[in-house]
């Protein structure tokens, strides 16, 4: 899928926002546009941006963040849009995707935690947890059930819209038959969609004495992160169908509904 074919959604205060439609499936069809969206947290929507978001027609937002993340930056949604919190990491004592705020607030701690490839190791471990944690299995089950049952556009997100959200999208696309190279391409779009928007965070981090280069592995995504979750899925369950039916407990009817709803 080329950049030209992908409709870009430019809402300044909705970072990493994109329509999942338009990506090709292996049988020559495509993911239906205007039905499912992904993004980063939506706490800053206001004014014209809030109105632009409302025009997407999203009626349900699935929030994959922890209770602490939601409390720190609650979504600001237009009237008529409901939110359901699905805490992927509720059963994780520590998980890198949920600890970004602490790293920003204490650059000295970031230096201790993130040098010498430690950030990559943290995130690869967290991605494996997306597959094995009971809270993750429960959250993703509810997400896919919600997508299958929705009668209006739906959006799901986490804090930066790249990790918990990225794994959800990879699984969804595999179920819909999107080829692996296209799944990876969509996943890596975060590095062009999100990183420029978080430059102020990196500047603030530098002003506090931190090394901005340390933030690149945690503000962007790497192929190895997705590979870690995929390897864990295969090790624990086998195929993606085995993962969602055995691991998540989805029924064949839900899978059929997802494909019927989301593939043109």
Backbone torsions as a table, in degrees:
resi	resn	phi	psi	omega
1	UNK	NA	126.2	-177.6
2	UNK	-88.5	161.7	177.2
3	UNK	-59.6	-35.5	-178.1
4	UNK	-63.7	-35.4	-178.4
5	UNK	-77.0	-21.7	-175.7
6	UNK	-89.2	119.3	178.5
7	UNK	-72.6	119.6	-178.4
8	UNK	-84.7	134.5	179.3
9	UNK	-104.7	108.6	-175.5
10	UNK	-105.4	92.2	171.6
11	UNK	-121.9	110.0	-166.2
12	UNK	-55.0	-37.7	-175.3
13	UNK	-96.3	9.7	174.3
14	UNK	-117.1	85.1	-174.7
15	UNK	-68.0	148.0	173.3
16	UNK	57.6	30.8	-178.6
17	UNK	-84.1	129.0	173.8
18	UNK	-155.8	148.9	174.6
19	UNK	-78.7	132.7	179.8
20	UNK	-83.6	0.0	179.6
21	UNK	-76.4	159.7	174.4
22	UNK	97.5	-15.3	-179.4
23	UNK	-75.6	137.4	-175.0
24	UNK	-75.3	149.7	171.9
25	UNK	-104.5	164.2	-174.6
26	UNK	-66.0	-18.3	-179.2
27	UNK	-96.9	15.4	175.0
28	UNK	90.0	3.5	176.5
29	UNK	-97.7	-162.7	178.6
30	UNK	-150.3	161.6	174.4
31	UNK	-69.9	132.3	-175.0
32	UNK	-69.2	127.9	179.2
33	UNK	-76.3	159.0	173.8
34	UNK	75.9	15.8	-176.2
35	UNK	-115.3	-44.4	-178.9
36	UNK	-130.4	133.4	178.7
37	UNK	-123.8	158.3	173.0
38	UNK	-131.3	155.9	-179.3
39	UNK	-165.6	178.9	165.9
40	UNK	-85.9	-177.1	-178.8
41	UNK	-58.9	155.7	-170.7
42	UNK	-118.0	35.9	-174.9
43	UNK	-74.9	-16.5	-172.6
44	UNK	-104.7	5.6	179.3
45	UNK	-62.6	130.1	177.4
46	UNK	-162.9	161.9	173.5
47	UNK	54.1	-130.0	-177.8
48	UNK	-62.1	-34.4	179.4
49	UNK	-67.0	-41.0	177.9
50	UNK	-62.7	-40.2	178.4
51	UNK	-66.2	-40.5	178.9
52	UNK	-65.2	-38.5	177.1
53	UNK	-65.1	-41.6	179.4
54	UNK	-59.0	-32.9	-179.3
55	UNK	-66.5	-17.6	176.3
56	UNK	-68.2	-21.0	179.2
57	UNK	81.3	12.8	-179.4
58	UNK	-65.4	127.3	-179.5
59	UNK	-110.0	-18.6	178.6
60	UNK	-135.5	131.5	174.6
61	UNK	-114.9	124.2	174.8
62	UNK	-99.1	117.8	-174.7
63	UNK	-101.7	112.5	-174.0
64	UNK	-90.1	10.0	-174.9
65	UNK	-83.2	168.9	173.7
66	UNK	-75.5	164.0	178.5
67	UNK	-59.6	-38.1	-179.9
68	UNK	-65.9	-40.9	178.3
69	UNK	-64.6	-42.8	179.7
70	UNK	-63.6	-42.1	179.7
71	UNK	-64.6	-37.6	-177.6
72	UNK	-70.9	-38.3	-177.6
73	UNK	-139.5	73.5	-179.6
74	UNK	-64.8	144.1	178.2
75	UNK	-62.7	145.5	172.4
76	UNK	-111.1	101.2	-172.0
77	UNK	-110.8	152.6	179.0
78	UNK	-70.2	157.7	175.9
79	UNK	-55.4	139.5	179.6
80	UNK	91.5	-4.4	177.4
81	UNK	-108.7	120.9	-179.1
82	UNK	-97.9	160.5	-179.3
83	UNK	-127.2	139.9	174.9
84	UNK	-127.9	122.2	-178.8
85	UNK	-86.5	125.5	178.3
86	UNK	-124.2	91.5	-171.5
87	UNK	-76.1	96.7	-179.2
88	UNK	-60.2	-37.8	-171.6
89	UNK	-101.9	19.7	-178.0
90	UNK	-57.5	-32.1	-177.1
91	UNK	-95.2	7.9	178.8
92	UNK	-99.8	125.3	179.2
93	UNK	-68.1	-38.2	176.0
94	UNK	-144.0	134.7	177.4
95	UNK	-148.1	129.3	-174.1
96	UNK	-53.9	-44.0	-177.3
97	UNK	-61.4	-24.1	-178.0
98	UNK	-94.3	-0.7	-174.7
99	UNK	-112.0	17.3	-177.9
100	UNK	-61.8	-40.9	-177.3
101	UNK	-60.1	-41.7	179.6
102	UNK	-63.5	-38.8	-179.8
103	UNK	-65.3	-41.3	178.7
104	UNK	-65.6	-36.2	-175.7
105	UNK	-76.8	-18.2	-177.4
106	UNK	-137.2	81.1	-178.7
107	UNK	-56.0	-30.8	179.9
108	UNK	-66.5	-37.1	177.2
109	UNK	-69.1	-35.2	178.4
110	UNK	-61.5	-42.0	179.5
111	UNK	-59.8	-40.9	179.6
112	UNK	-66.3	-39.3	-172.5
113	UNK	-85.4	-28.4	-164.6
114	UNK	-109.4	-7.6	-179.2
115	UNK	-74.3	161.7	173.9
116	UNK	57.9	41.7	173.7
117	UNK	76.4	8.4	-177.3
118	UNK	-67.2	-33.1	179.2
119	UNK	-59.5	-44.4	179.8
120	UNK	-61.0	-42.6	179.3
121	UNK	-63.9	-42.2	178.8
122	UNK	-59.2	-46.2	-175.8
123	UNK	-71.9	-36.9	176.7
124	UNK	-63.0	-38.9	176.6
125	UNK	-65.4	-42.2	179.0
126	UNK	-62.4	-40.5	179.4
127	UNK	-64.0	-36.2	175.5
128	UNK	-63.8	-35.3	177.3
129	UNK	-66.0	-27.9	176.4
130	UNK	-58.5	-26.9	-178.1
131	UNK	-89.3	-39.2	-168.2
132	UNK	-99.3	-26.4	-176.8
133	UNK	-64.7	132.8	175.4
134	UNK	-56.5	-38.1	179.6
135	UNK	-65.8	-35.9	177.8
136	UNK	-68.4	-43.0	179.1
137	UNK	-61.5	-42.1	178.4
138	UNK	-65.3	-43.7	-178.1
139	UNK	-65.1	-46.6	-178.5
140	UNK	-69.5	-33.0	174.8
141	UNK	-59.9	-48.8	-179.1
142	UNK	-64.0	-37.9	179.0
143	UNK	-60.6	-50.5	-176.7
144	UNK	-68.9	-34.2	174.2
145	UNK	-63.0	-41.5	178.9
146	UNK	-64.5	-42.7	178.0
147	UNK	-61.9	-40.8	-177.8
148	UNK	-68.1	-32.4	-174.6
149	UNK	-93.3	-12.1	-172.4
150	UNK	-64.0	140.3	174.8
151	UNK	-110.4	14.0	176.8
152	UNK	-150.3	164.3	-180.0
153	UNK	-56.1	148.0	-175.6
154	UNK	-128.9	148.5	173.6
155	UNK	-131.2	143.2	171.4
156	UNK	-129.0	152.4	-176.7
157	UNK	-159.5	165.1	167.4
158	UNK	-124.2	-143.6	-177.7
159	UNK	-77.0	-55.6	177.9
160	UNK	-102.8	-1.4	175.5
161	UNK	69.7	32.4	-173.9
162	UNK	-128.8	-31.7	-172.7
163	UNK	-101.6	-73.6	175.7
164	UNK	-57.9	-39.8	176.8
165	UNK	-69.7	-39.9	-179.4
166	UNK	-63.9	-40.9	178.3
167	UNK	-67.5	-41.8	177.1
168	UNK	-56.8	-42.6	-178.3
169	UNK	-68.6	-41.1	178.7
170	UNK	-61.5	-42.8	179.1
171	UNK	-65.6	-46.4	179.5
172	UNK	-57.7	-47.5	-178.4
173	UNK	-64.2	-37.2	176.5
174	UNK	-63.2	-41.5	178.3
175	UNK	-63.5	-30.9	-178.8
176	UNK	-86.8	-6.1	177.6
177	UNK	88.6	17.9	175.6
178	UNK	-70.8	131.6	-179.5
179	UNK	-60.6	152.6	-175.4
180	UNK	-59.5	-38.1	-178.7
181	UNK	-66.6	-32.7	178.1
182	UNK	-74.4	-35.8	175.9
183	UNK	-60.7	-45.3	179.6
184	UNK	-65.5	-40.5	179.6
185	UNK	-61.1	-45.0	179.2
186	UNK	-63.0	-43.0	-179.9
187	UNK	-59.4	-44.4	-176.2
188	UNK	-75.4	-8.3	176.3
189	UNK	-58.8	-24.9	176.8
190	UNK	-53.2	-35.1	-176.2
191	UNK	-69.0	-20.4	174.2
192	UNK	-103.3	-27.1	-177.4
193	UNK	-85.1	-37.2	-172.8
194	UNK	-97.3	-46.6	-171.5
195	UNK	-55.1	-42.4	177.9
196	UNK	-63.5	-29.2	-177.6
197	UNK	-77.9	-18.9	-179.3
198	UNK	-102.4	12.7	177.2
199	UNK	-55.9	-38.6	176.2
200	UNK	-59.0	-35.6	176.6
201	UNK	-63.5	-42.9	-179.1
202	UNK	-66.3	-38.5	177.5
203	UNK	-64.2	-42.0	179.1
204	UNK	-65.1	-38.9	178.1
205	UNK	-62.3	-43.2	178.5
206	UNK	-64.5	-39.1	179.4
207	UNK	-63.9	-27.1	178.4
208	UNK	-86.7	6.0	176.5
209	UNK	98.3	5.4	-179.7
210	UNK	-89.5	161.8	176.9
211	UNK	-93.6	110.7	-176.7
212	UNK	-57.6	-27.6	-179.8
213	UNK	-62.8	-25.1	178.1
214	UNK	-66.5	-22.8	-175.3
215	UNK	-83.2	-19.2	-175.4
216	UNK	-56.9	-44.6	179.5
217	UNK	-68.3	-19.8	-178.4
218	UNK	-101.2	-20.3	177.0
219	UNK	-94.4	-20.4	175.4
220	UNK	-107.8	-168.5	176.9
221	UNK	-127.2	157.4	178.3
222	UNK	-131.0	148.4	-179.4
223	UNK	-55.4	-34.8	-177.7
224	UNK	-63.6	-27.7	178.1
225	UNK	-64.6	-50.4	-179.6
226	UNK	-65.0	-37.2	178.2
227	UNK	-62.9	-36.0	-179.9
228	UNK	-64.0	-45.9	179.0
229	UNK	-65.4	-41.4	-179.5
230	UNK	-64.0	-41.1	178.7
231	UNK	-64.4	-40.3	178.4
232	UNK	-65.5	-39.7	178.1
233	UNK	-59.8	-47.3	-178.8
234	UNK	-66.1	-38.8	-179.7
235	UNK	-66.7	-41.6	-174.5
236	UNK	-84.8	-33.7	-170.8
237	UNK	-130.0	-28.2	-175.8
238	UNK	107.4	-116.3	-178.3
239	UNK	-81.6	169.6	177.0
240	UNK	-63.9	-34.5	176.9
241	UNK	-64.5	-39.9	176.4
242	UNK	-64.8	-39.6	178.9
243	UNK	-60.7	-48.0	-174.8
244	UNK	-77.5	-28.1	179.1
245	UNK	-85.1	-43.9	-179.4
246	UNK	-85.6	-48.4	-177.7
247	UNK	-73.7	-45.6	-178.1
248	UNK	-93.2	-19.8	179.6
249	UNK	78.8	25.1	177.7
250	UNK	-78.2	143.3	178.7
251	UNK	-85.5	157.1	175.1
252	UNK	-55.9	-31.6	179.0
253	UNK	-62.9	-38.0	178.2
254	UNK	-65.8	-42.2	179.2
255	UNK	-63.5	-42.6	177.8
256	UNK	-61.5	-41.8	-179.2
257	UNK	-65.6	-39.6	177.4
258	UNK	-59.9	-47.0	-178.1
259	UNK	-67.1	-39.7	179.6
260	UNK	-65.3	-40.4	-176.1
261	UNK	-75.9	-33.6	-165.5
262	UNK	-110.3	-3.0	179.9
263	UNK	-118.4	126.2	175.7
264	UNK	-87.7	NA	NA
